[in-house]
Amino acid sequence: MAEDSSNAPVTPGHRRARGATAGRRRKRPSTRRRAVLYTVWTLAAVLVLGGAGLGYLYYKLNGNLTGVDVNAALGANRPENVDNGSMDILVLGSDSRAGKNAEYGKDEGTSRSDTAMIVHVYKGHKKASVISIPRDTLIQRPSCTTKDGQQTPAVRAAMFNSAYEAGGPACTIKTIESMTGIRMDHFLEVDFSGFKQLINDLGGVDITTTAPIHDPKSHLDLEAGPHTLNGEQSLGLVRTRHGVGDGSDLGRIKLQQAFVKALLDQIKHVDVFGNPKKLYDLADTSTKALTTDSELASVSKLKGFAESLKGIGSGNMKMTTLPVEYDPQNPARVLPMERKAQLIWTALSHDQPVPASATKGSAGDATSAGKVVE
């Protein structure tokens, strides 16, 4: 389906009633993995430790953070912001090839959101739903303001990740809010090089593969069995789409969701207080890797944010992929299953669990790629 640069208005959904080498082998773990926070929340969680232990380095770490004033960029034409105790967070992974990321491809001066997940934290902050948005989803993209202040026209059928290219995080948030009718309270973004360095600072992440994964495009070469992945291998795992499943973005999303749990389990077992250098390295890497909305762009605010989420465990975190079907005109793209997607947005808007019927029959739910990593 070709992009239509029509200025047709985008109709929002239900409006919410609130504003390369194989890793070294390791022994299989005897205890069940436990996930406490979400991928980028892990970066913020380091600051919970670092904020108390680094003292005089506060201003240096604060200077590492990048903030974007989303409220100023989007203005007042957004879903209503009514505080009912829940929270909605957009988590992005950037595919920019600028700077240290140049080794992953040619820098063409643009970037797209390689990974996008909506995290709904329920009232009480004891459970969460995570909705992954496939980057290849064809959606109605609203008109956005570019970095140089120009207006881009609305597009009737654009790839979801093109919103970031068109207008950065603000345009992605505007697109998400248009799709869902739900206001995003915060956003967090991490780039390739920061993600890789964080894993190295942690000492690697333990996973088990139930089948071999060989993908030269993402520099990943793993046999079946337990591994401790370094930063490069971890990045390869969350980026691979040709080594698992049918080679689509849907399989990659399942791998990302599985890796999240392994990563969050790993950070819970790192004794940063017993190792001041590791504490500093993690805090320095985390703050350099993060871009946030301006309301979170300080160590003290991130610390409070992470503390408010630390009660969420793997047993009460549900990961879901936006219900989609393959585009009959282009199998490399997927189309939202609008009625099923609406079940998700309606549930979240009422602070309710995502119903199982919302993903039944979805191409994202059908892929077996998630079973490749434990």
Beta strands, then each sheet from edge to edge (+ up, - down):
strand 1: 66-68
strand 2: 87-94
strand 3: 113-121
strand 4: 128-132
strand 5: 138-141
strand 6: 144-145
strand 7: 151-152
strand 8: 155-159
strand 9: 186-190
strand 10: 205-209
strand 11: 213-215
strand 12: 220-222
strand 13: 225-229
strand 14: 290-293
strand 15: 317-321
strand 16: 324-327
strand 17: 330-336
sheet 1: 1+ 14+ 9- 2- 3+ 4- 15-
sheet 2: 5+ 8-
sheet 3: 6+ 7-
sheet 4: 10+ 13-
sheet 5: 11+ 12-
sheet 6: 16+ 17-
end
